[in-house]
Amino acid sequence: MSVFRIVGHGWIEPRKFVLAILLGLVGFAGSFLTLRFSAESFSISINWSDLLPLLAGMAFGGRYAFIACTLGLGALYPFVLWPSNGWACVVTCVLLIFWPTANGYMRGVRQRKPAFWNHPQLVYLLTILIFNAVMLTLFPLVMRLNPPPWYPHAELSMPLSILYAIQIKGTIILYVLIMLCDYLLKLPFVRMPLGLAVKKESRYNGRIALVIFLGSLAVWYLFVLFDRALLLQSSSQGYSFIGDQHEAVALIVFLAAGIFIGSMVVKYQESRLKAEDSLVESQGRLGLAVRAARIGIWDWDIKHDVLLWDDSMYSVYGLPKDDFDGAYETWQRVLHPEDREYAEGEIQAAIRGEREYSPEFRILRTDGSVRYIKASSQTIRNRDGEAMRMIGVNIDITEDKKSEENIKRTLREKETLIRELYHRTKNTLQVVRSFILLQAASSPGVPEIEKLAKTIDTRIQAISLVHQMLYQGRDLSQIPIGSYIRNLTEMIFNSYGVSLERITVRYAIEEMQFLLDSAIPLGLILNEL
């Protein structure tokens, strides 16, 4: 993100900087078009210089409100509107800089980390208290320094009653401006020119604002006509839009009420649309997951015998929607004849409360194909424990079943192959053993050859016994080491012609499973011992 640098600090964005100055300049120019409404006992002045710097602060942050008020001249309008206040205008200008800057800053803080202490209403209350306290304290004191060089006819004092009235009206007007800025920043046609992101849930805010505005005008106009015709008993003003200053003040009140109502309606509408959009997105993701996993969702009203299916259920069962009337019996008819009694029994057991419904069964599609279904559901009961509804899912596990059968078939084939390999290895070792014994028999009377042949013979038998036990056992990768040692000991004794009746062998062996690579070396070691 490019950054406009001031005095070596990269904390001002050029676009926001320019917009803040423009808002301040437009506000200052608007001070020459200030709306003034006067009656016998009061007057109200509304100028855009209060609104636009505050809008900059609430949109971009407190620093941009400060820029709009100073570089944009937005806070200097008191010198134009009330030059007779003289030096006291400086106090007003400083406070007009402080107020939007503080509110804009605290709004940014709340966006980052919402808390009670930075709630907009509390922030407004604190800032307006500071505003009024400083105004009531310093304004009369500074006014005594008049006249200033630029306005020799400035007033030297102001009655406190007038100052209090000004502050009361100012407090009300500033609060209305806070609401108005917050309201405007929820409208897409305001956010887009300011370069702010437009939320999806705010798509109807512009229409709501227009309806509220026109409604406020209509209610105000009806009020004016009623006032003229019935209360004042006067029709001299006819149907003119604004007849006098009282009606203009009433218009401001009705528009302010419209802003308040509009803010509430917009806030409610945004929260509702956000929830709806979130629900639609969740449903979309759920639908995608359900379709990808071949999961159908169903809802059975047991009392009224109404069975509802979602679209995925029709896909799982291969039924057109027109062929399913929502009856329980219709579902029963598509069950495989061999599984119908079982599936029905599981449902009745779930209704009785014996267990939840979670069977596996087969169905027959209209095209004659058989599909495997895994069901799961939850039973909803009333206060008396009577089953009222069942809500569940059907998962098409046909492909899983096919994969399972393929794996089992492959394992059986591999098991047969491995057993054959063990058997042939054992036979090959026996052939080698026979050749060695024949060779030793061809050289009788040579003790070295007989000893070597006997040693090789017992070693081959130790290895062959491992393959024989693997071939005969259920596990093709490991053997029970206790049984192996007992058989090997007996084999070695028989090989040397030693009777087990003369020598007693005691085994202290824990029955464990040994892999082929461990069993063979252990057998050879035992053979040497």
C-alpha positions in Angstrom: 0.0 0.0 0.0 1.5 3.3 -1.0 1.8 5.8 1.8 1.9 9.6 1.9 4.8 10.6 4.1 4.8 13.6 6.2 7.9 14.5 8.2 9.3 11.0 7.6 6.3 9.2 9.1 4.3 6.8 6.9 1.0 7.0 8.6 -1.1 9.1 6.1 -2.6 7.5 3.0 -2.7 9.9 0.0 -6.2 9.1 -1.1 -7.7 9.6 2.3 -5.6 12.7 2.8 -7.0 14.3 -0.3 -10.6 13.2 0.5 -10.3 14.6 4.0 -9.1 18.0 2.7 -11.9 18.0 0.1 -14.5 17.3 2.7 -13.1 20.1 4.9 -13.1 22.6 2.0 -16.6 21.7 1.0 -17.7 22.1 4.6 -16.1 25.4 4.9 -17.7 26.6 1.6 -21.0 25.3 2.9 -20.7 27.8 5.8 -21.7 30.5 3.4 -24.9 28.5 2.7 -25.8 27.9 6.3 -29.5 27.1 7.0 -30.9 29.5 9.7 -34.3 29.0 11.2 -35.5 31.7 13.6 -38.6 32.1 15.7 -39.7 34.5 18.4 -37.6 32.9 21.1 -35.0 30.8 19.4 -32.9 30.3 16.2 -31.1 27.3 14.8 -28.1 27.3 12.4 -27.2 24.1 10.5 -24.0 24.2 8.5 -22.1 21.5 6.7 -18.8 22.2 8.3 -19.8 20.2 11.4 -20.9 17.2 9.3 -18.2 16.7 6.7 -15.1 16.7 9.0 -16.9 14.3 11.3 -17.7 12.1 8.3 -14.0 12.0 7.4 -13.1 11.1 10.9 -15.7 8.3 11.2 -14.8 7.0 7.8 -11.0 7.1 7.9 -10.0 7.8 11.5 -9.3 10.7 13.9 -6.1 12.0 12.1 -8.2 12.6 8.9 -10.8 14.5 10.9 -7.9 16.7 12.1 -6.7 17.2 8.5 -10.3 18.1 7.4 -10.7 20.6 10.2 -7.2 22.2 9.8 -5.8 21.9 6.3 -9.4 21.6 4.9 -10.4 24.7 6.9 -13.5 22.8 8.1 -13.2 24.1 11.7 -12.7 27.8 10.7 -16.3 28.6 9.8 -16.9 30.4 13.2 -14.8 33.3 11.8 -17.3 33.5 8.9 -20.6 33.0 10.7 -19.9 34.8 14.0 -17.1 37.3 13.5 -18.5 39.4 16.3 -17.3 36.8 18.8 -13.7 37.9 18.0 -11.0 36.0 19.9 -13.7 33.6 21.3 -13.9 32.1 17.8 -10.5 30.6 18.5 -12.0 28.6 21.4 -14.8 27.4 19.2 -12.4 26.4 16.4 -10.2 24.4 18.8 -13.2 22.5 20.1 -14.6 21.9 16.6 -11.2 20.3 15.8 -11.2 18.2 19.0 -14.7 16.9 18.7 -14.6 15.1 15.3 -11.0 14.1 15.9 -11.8 12.4 19.2 -15.0 10.7 17.9 -13.2 9.5 14.7 -10.2 8.1 16.7 -12.4 6.2 19.2 -14.5 4.8 16.3 -11.2 3.4 14.9 -10.3 1.9 18.2 -13.7 0.3 18.5 -13.4 -1.3 15.1 -10.1 -2.9 16.1 -11.2 -3.9 19.7 -14.8 -3.3 20.7 -15.3 -2.6 24.4 -17.7 -0.8 26.8 -15.4 2.2 27.2 -15.3 2.9 23.5 -19.1 2.5 22.8 -20.2 5.4 20.5 -22.8 6.6 23.0 -20.4 6.8 25.8 -17.7 8.4 23.6 -20.2 11.1 22.5 -21.2 11.7 26.1 -17.6 12.2 27.3 -16.6 14.3 24.3 -19.7 16.6 24.5 -19.1 17.0 28.3 -15.5 18.1 27.6 -16.8 20.3 24.7 -19.4 22.1 26.9 -17.1 22.4 30.0 -14.3 24.1 28.0 -16.8 26.2 26.1 -18.6 27.5 29.2 -15.3 28.1 30.9 -13.0 29.7 28.3 -15.4 31.3 25.9 -16.5 34.2 28.2 -12.9 34.7 29.4 -11.4 34.9 25.9 -14.2 37.1 24.8 -13.0 39.8 27.2 -9.8 40.1 25.0 -11.9 41.6 22.2 -11.7 43.4 19.9 -9.3 41.5 17.6 -7.5 43.2 14.8 -9.6 41.6 12.1 -13.0 42.7 13.6 -12.9 46.0 15.6 -16.6 45.8 16.5 -16.5 42.4 18.2 -18.6 41.9 21.3 -16.9 42.1 24.7 -19.3 39.7 26.5 -22.2 37.4 26.1 -25.0 36.7 28.6 -24.7 33.3 30.2 -28.3 32.5 29.3 -27.6 32.9 25.6 -24.4 30.8 26.0 -26.3 28.1 27.8 -29.0 28.1 25.1 -26.3 27.8 22.4 -24.7 24.8 24.2 -28.0 23.0 24.6 -28.9 23.4 21.0 -25.3 22.5 20.0 -25.4 19.3 22.1 -28.6 18.2 20.3 -27.4 19.1 16.9 -24.0 17.4 17.4 -25.8 14.3 18.5 -28.0 14.3 15.4 -24.8 14.7 13.3 -23.2 11.7 15.0 -26.3 9.6 14.1 -26.4 11.0 10.6 -22.7 10.2 9.9 -23.2 6.7 11.3 -26.3 6.4 9.1 -24.6 7.7 6.0 -21.6 5.3 6.4 -24.0 2.4 6.2 -25.2 3.5 2.7 -23.4 2.0 -0.3 -23.7 5.2 -2.4 -21.8 7.0 0.4 -19.2 4.4 1.0 -18.2 3.8 -2.6 -17.1 7.4 -3.4 -15.1 7.4 -0.1 -13.3 4.2 -1.2 -14.8 2.1 1.6 -15.6 -1.5 1.3 -19.3 -2.2 0.7 -20.6 -5.1 2.7 -22.9 -7.6 1.0 -25.5 -7.3 3.8 -25.8 -3.5 3.1 -27.1 -4.0 -0.4 -30.6 -2.8 0.5 -29.6 0.1 2.7 -29.9 2.7 0.0 -33.5 1.8 -0.8 -34.3 1.8 3.0 -32.8 5.3 3.3 -34.8 6.6 0.4 -38.0 5.1 1.8 -37.3 6.5 5.3 -36.5 9.9 3.9 -39.6 10.1 1.7 -41.7 8.7 4.6 -40.4 11.4 7.0 -41.2 14.1 4.5 -44.7 12.7 4.0 -45.4 12.4 7.7 -44.1 15.9 8.3 -46.3 17.3 5.5 -49.4 15.6 6.8 -48.6 17.0 10.2 -48.2 20.5 8.7 -51.5 20.2 6.8 -53.3 19.0 10.0 -51.7 21.9 12.0 -52.9 24.4 9.4 -56.4 23.1 8.9 -57.5 22.0 12.3 -55.3 23.6 15.0 -54.7 27.1 13.5 -58.0 27.2 11.6 -56.1 28.9 8.8 -55.9 28.0 5.1 -54.1 31.2 4.0 -50.9 29.3 3.5 -52.7 26.8 1.3 -50.6 23.8 0.3 -47.2 25.5 0.3 -44.3 23.3 1.3 -42.9 25.4 4.2 -45.2 28.2 5.5 -43.1 29.6 8.3 -40.1 29.0 10.5 -42.0 26.7 12.9 -42.7 24.3 10.1 -39.1 24.4 9.1 -38.0 23.5 12.6 -40.6 20.7 12.6 -39.1 19.4 9.3 -35.7 19.2 11.0 -37.2 17.3 13.9 -39.0 14.8 11.6 -35.9 14.3 9.5 -33.9 13.7 12.7 -36.5 11.1 13.8 -36.2 9.5 10.4 -32.5 9.2 10.7 -32.9 7.5 14.1 -35.5 5.1 12.7 -33.5 4.5 9.6 -30.4 3.6 11.6 -32.4 1.1 13.6 -34.0 -0.4 10.5 -30.7 -0.6 8.6 -29.0 -2.2 11.6 -31.7 -4.9 11.8 -31.8 -5.5 8.1 -28.0 -5.9 8.0 -28.0 -8.4 10.8 -30.9 -10.3 9.2 -29.2 -10.4 5.7 -25.9 -11.3 7.2 -27.5 -14.3 9.0 -29.4 -15.2 5.8 -26.2 -15.0 3.6 -24.3 -17.1 6.2 -27.1 -19.6 6.1 -27.1 -19.8 2.3 -23.4 -20.2 2.2 -23.5 -22.9 4.9 -26.3 -24.7 3.0 -24.2 -24.5 -0.2 -21.2 -25.9 1.4 -23.3 -28.6 3.1 -25.0 -29.4 -0.2 -21.6 -29.8 -1.9 -20.3 -32.0 0.9 -23.4 -34.1 0.9 -23.4 -34.6 -2.9 -19.6 -35.4 -2.9 -20.1 -37.9 -0.1 -23.3 -39.4 -1.6 -25.3 -38.6 1.6 -29.0 -38.2 1.6 -31.0 -36.6 4.4 -34.5 -37.7 5.4 -37.1 -36.7 7.9 -39.9 -39.1 8.9 -43.0 -37.8 10.8 -44.0 -41.0 12.5 -47.4 -39.9 13.7 -48.6 -38.7 10.3 -46.5 -41.1 8.3 -44.9 -38.4 6.1 -41.4 -39.1 4.9 -39.4 -36.1 3.5 -36.3 -36.5 1.3 -33.8 -34.0 0.2 -32.5 -34.0 -3.4 -29.5 -36.2 -2.6 -31.8 -39.0 -1.3 -33.5 -39.2 -4.8 -30.0 -39.5 -6.3 -28.9 -42.2 -3.8 -32.1 -44.3 -4.4 -32.2 -43.5 -8.2 -35.9 -42.4 -7.9 -37.5 -39.5 -9.8 -39.3 -37.1 -7.4 -42.6 -37.9 -9.1 -42.3 -41.6 -8.2 -41.9 -41.0 -4.5 -45.1 -40.1 -2.6 -43.5 -39.5 0.8 -45.0 -42.7 2.3 -43.0 -45.1 4.5 -44.3 -48.1 2.5 -42.8 -46.6 -0.7 -39.4 -46.7 0.9 -39.9 -50.3 2.1 -40.6 -51.4 -1.5 -37.2 -50.4 -2.7 -35.4 -52.4 0.0 -33.6 -55.6 -1.1 -35.9 -58.5 -0.3 -33.2 -60.2 1.8 -32.6 -57.1 3.9 -36.2 -55.8 4.2 -37.1 -57.6 7.4 -33.7 -56.6 9.0 -34.1 -52.9 8.1 -37.7 -52.9 9.3 -36.7 -54.5 12.6 -34.0 -51.9 13.2 -36.5 -49.1 12.7 -39.0 -50.7 15.1 -36.2 -51.2 17.7 -35.3 -47.5 17.4 -38.9 -46.5 17.8 -39.2 -48.6 20.9 -36.0 -46.9 22.3 -33.9 -50.0 22.4 -31.1 -48.5 20.2 -30.6 -45.9 17.6 -31.2 -46.7 14.0 -27.8 -47.4 12.4 -28.1 -50.4 10.0 -26.5 -51.4 6.7 -28.8 -52.7 4.0 -29.2 -53.0 0.3 -31.7 -51.4 -2.0 -32.9 -52.2 -5.5 -32.9 -49.3 -7.9 -35.4 -49.1 -10.8 -32.6 -50.0 -13.2 -32.1 -53.3 -11.4 -28.8 -52.3 -9.8 -28.1 -53.1 -6.1 -26.7 -50.4 -3.9 -25.4 -50.7 -0.3 -26.7 -48.1 2.2 -25.4 -47.1 5.6 -28.2 -45.4 7.6 -28.0 -43.4 10.8 -30.7 -41.4 12.6 -31.9 -39.7 15.7 -35.3 -40.3 17.2 -37.2 -37.3 18.6 -39.7 -38.1 21.4 -42.4 -36.2 23.3 -42.5 -35.7 27.0 -44.1 -39.2 27.4 -41.2 -40.8 25.6 -43.3 -41.6 22.5 -41.4 -41.5 19.2 -42.7 -38.6 17.1 -40.0 -38.1 14.4 -36.9 -39.7 13.0 -34.2 -37.5 11.3 -31.3 -39.2 9.7 -29.0 -39.8 6.7 -28.5 -42.5 4.2 -24.9 -42.9 2.8 -24.3 -44.8 -0.4 -21.4 -47.1 0.5 -21.5 -49.2 -2.6 -18.1 -48.1 -3.8 -16.7 -48.7 -0.3 -18.1 -52.2 -0.3 -16.6 -52.9 -3.8 -13.3 -51.6 -2.6 -13.5 -53.7 0.5 -14.3 -56.9 -1.5 -11.4 -56.1 -3.9 -9.0 -55.6 -1.0 -10.2 -58.9 0.6 -9.8 -60.8 -2.7 -6.3 -59.3 -3.2 -5.3 -60.3 0.3 -6.6 -63.8 -0.2 -4.6 -64.0 -3.4 -1.5 -62.7 -1.8 -2.0 -65.0 1.2 -2.1 -68.0 -1.1 1.0 -66.8 -2.9 2.9 -66.3 0.3 1.9 -69.6 1.7 3.0 -71.3 -1.5 6.2 -69.4 -1.3 6.8 -70.6 2.3 5.9 -74.1 1.3 8.3 -74.2 -1.7 11.1 -72.6 0.3 10.7 -75.3 2.9 10.7 -78.0 0.2 13.8 -76.4 -1.4 15.6 -76.5 1.9 14.7 -80.1 2.3 16.1 -80.9 -1.1 19.3 -79.1 -0.2 19.4 -81.0 3.1 18.9 -84.3 1.2 21.8 -83.6 -1.2 24.1 -82.8 1.7 23.2 -86.0 3.5 23.7 -88.0 0.4 27.0 -86.4 -0.2 28.1 -87.2 3.4 26.9 -90.8 3.0 29.2 -91.2 0.0 32.2 -90.5 2.2 31.8 -92.9 5.2 34.3 -93.0 7.9 35.3 -89.3 7.5 34.4 -87.6 10.9 34.9 -84.1 9.6 32.5 -84.5 6.7 29.9 -86.2 9.0 30.2 -83.4 11.5 29.9 -80.7 8.9 26.9 -82.4 7.3 25.2 -82.8 10.7 25.8 -79.1 11.5 24.4 -77.9 8.1 21.5 -80.3 8.5 20.4 -78.9 11.8 20.7 -75.3 10.6 18.6 -76.1 7.5 16.0 -77.7 9.8 16.0 -74.5 12.0 15.3 -72.4 9.0 12.9 -74.8 7.4 10.9 -75.0 10.6 10.2 -71.2 10.5 8.8 -71.4 7.0 6.8 -74.5 7.9 5.2 -72.7 10.9 4.5 -69.6 8.7 2.8 -71.8 6.1 0.7 -73.6 8.6 -0.2 -70.5 10.8 -2.8 -67.8 10.3 -0.3 -65.0 10.4 2.0 -64.9 7.4 4.5 -62.5 8.9 5.3 -63.8 12.4 5.3 -67.0 14.4 4.8 -67.8 18.2 8.4 -68.0 19.4 7.5 -70.4 22.3 6.2 -73.1 20.0 9.0 -72.6 17.6 11.7 -73.1 20.3 10.0 -76.2 21.6 9.7 -77.8 18.2 13.2 -76.8 17.2 14.6 -78.3 20.5 12.8 -81.6 19.9 14.1 -81.6 16.3 17.7 -81.1 17.3 17.5 -83.8 20.0 16.1 -86.3 17.5 18.7 -85.3 15.0 21.5 -86.3 17.4 19.6 -89.4 18.6 19.1 -88.0 22.1 16.0 -89.1 23.9 13.9 -86.5 25.8 13.3 -89.2 28.4 16.9 -89.1 29.5 17.2 -85.2 29.5 14.6 -83.0 30.9 14.2 -79.6 29.2 12.5 -76.8 31.2 11.2 -73.9 29.2 10.7 -70.4 30.7 9.4 -68.7 27.6 6.8 -66.0 27.3 4.6 -66.6 24.3 5.4 -63.8 21.9 5.2 -63.2 18.2 8.5 -62.9 16.3 8.9 -61.7 12.7 10.7 -63.9 10.2 13.9 -61.8 10.3 14.1 -62.3 14.1 13.0 -65.9 14.3 15.6 -67.4 11.9 18.7 -65.9 13.6 17.3 -67.0 17.0 16.8 -70.5 15.7 20.4 -70.6 14.4 21.8 -69.4 17.7 19.7 -72.0 19.6 21.1 -74.7 17.1 24.7 -73.7 17.9 24.1 -73.9 21.6 
